[in-house]
């Protein structure tokens, strides 16, 4: 049986990996130091960056390309309008043609010359040379238009002026672009972090390619057979077995876990897949069919190595970008609309009982990252339960009079709009649970093997589970399983329309629910 397509058996129930606090630690503090040896390895990121804060390379290229195209078109419009103040539609077609054709030609030439590449090995002089080659081609084309078309002196001069201004703008923008890319790379915002499971020849190949290209950072290697494993693989330290991996502090900053055990060892591969499925991180299998990299099938490329995803949510970068835009736009509008209510609630909380207006609590975020979630304080300050070791019950003596009202109407959640604008949360997603939350006397994360799967997307102010009745405390193991099932269902099929439906249904669902304890 092919280990890539084999059905995944149910993973054993175990404690979930501990989340990491926001404000990424230096890797030297994350990796366990060994005497006389730097355990950080050759990739040495100065600071670990959460995947949610990382920029996808292709999307970054497209963004800069669109901004530069807008600048070229704007210059063409301004210069041409200066010659024809009566309006471009009233101007002769031949007079406008050098701008109407020249600007798109320059944009196409820049794209064709690969002037927007963000390859780590691309030096500044090569980046500027690509841009200069595109400018030369556009200049020759524009000169040909000027020579062929019956342009007046003013129009010909304007076309040359536009080309000069565009050349200056392009070179300045590319200088800025190149420097910005270098800054983003140094900050770890363009380089995905991976860890490898299996100190094997496949791991060596992947690490060598990663070092050659510089497109990924291999933070460490883990292997269950530590007795046979070397201390390092191509300079990357072996940090422990899979148990150490599951509990490692750097896992919230890891984009992908790559299993490099030979696919011929099908039993071992299946065991590793089952063991690692509890992680919210993407898990991929390095394909080495018959000793060679499989060139076809449904493969994703990472550092030029063939990988097949076996666990984790498949993310569409364009959809995630659209979701972030949706969060910012709607979040700002919601904050403006809710501002008077928030001021009134803040005043009521302050007058009702001594203590701060806001309650801040550590909760699970994307990829098991630890985030600080804001709420209006609804309990007495002296009995605040930041760890949610005791979940709220009906007629809870810790809840204040104002707190009971704002919890019942969910007004206490309004400050989470600040979390949305900061990027820690989304408007729609799985509701964030407190770190160490318990169901009865057992940590909720221990009750469902797939509990961490709900962290494969940023948590939300509202969500699919919330409008389906799974709100507030989870009193039993069945409640936890239902909450996780609804959250995973949303993650697998989220879309703009589904988010819009959830947002529209949130208020009537909350107001119509008088049974749930909140």
PyMOL commands that set and color helices and strands:
alter all, ss='L'
color gray80, all
select helices_A, chain A and resi 27-30+51-53+57-83+93-112+124-148+153-186+201-213+242-246+251-253+266-276+289-291+317-352+366-368+381-383+401-408+411-413+416-422+444-446+451-455+464-467+477-493+496-511
alter helices_A, ss='H'
color red, helices_A
select strands_A, chain A and resi 20-21+192-197+216-222+232-233+236-240+256-259+282-286+300-302+305-311+358-364+369-376+426-428+438-439+442-443+460-462
alter strands_A, ss='S'
color yellow, strands_A
deselect
rebuild
show_as cartoon
